[in-house]
Amino acid sequence: MRSDGSKGQTPLARGDVDSVINRLTDEREVFEWHGLLAPATEEHLKAIIENERLSDTPREILIGKVNRWLQSADTATDQEVTDE
């Protein structure tokens, strides 16, 4: 998506695409890793982990990043409940 924004195939500038992806990532709506964009839902993130574990060459760095993302989401949810 980032590279398409700079190839003239879409009417978006690369900076515009980067800004949208960064905003969605910051808002925890989208998980991004080296061009992989996925909805940042627990279901999708756990599917990424499962798919990597079934792979002949699992990307441990990706699995770790997804696990940290899930743990930080749990921490944020716990904090929101505490704040209420």
N, C-alpha and C positions, 0 to 999 in steps of 0.2 A: 504494500500500500504506500509506504514511504517512497519507494523508488518509482512507482507509477505516477506519483504527483509531480515528478521532475522530468518525465519523458514526453510531456505534451499530449499524452493520451487522455488526460482529464483536465478540466479547466481549473485545477487547483495548483497552487504553488507548493513546493516541497515544505516550505516554512509553515504554510497553513495546515498541511497534513500533520506535520510534526507537532504543531500546537494542539490540534484536536486530540491526537494520540496521547500526548503528555497530560492534557487536562483529564481525559478519561482514565488514564492510569493513576493520576493523583487522586481522583475521586473514587478510585477502586472499582470502577465499572468494567475496566478492561485489564487483562493481564498481558504484558508484552515481554517477549524474550527473543532477541535477534530476529525480528521480523514476524515471529509468531504472535498473532493477536487472538485472544480467546476471551469470551465473557468471563468475568471474575466471579463466577458463582462457584459454590462449593462442589456442585455436581461436575462442572466442566473441569475444574482444577484437579479433582480426584481422578477424573478420566485421563488427564494428561499424565499423572503419576502412574496410574495403572498401565497405560500404553507404554510408557518408558520402561517400566519394570518387565514387561513382556518382550521388549526389544532384545535382539542379540547383543546390542551395544548400548545399554541404557546411559543416558546423559545424566550422570549423578549431579552435576551442577544445576541442571534444570529441575530435577527432583527436589534438591535442597531449596532452590529459590521458591518453588511452589509450596513446599512445606512451610517455609518461613512466612510466605504470604498468608497461608491459611492460619498459622499461629497468631500472626499480627491481627488478622481479622477477628479471631476469637478474643484476643485481648481488648480490641476496640469495642467489641460488643459487650464484653464484661464491664468495661469502663462506662459505657452508655447506661447500662442497667444500674450501676453504682451511682451515677450522677442523677438518676431519676429519683 
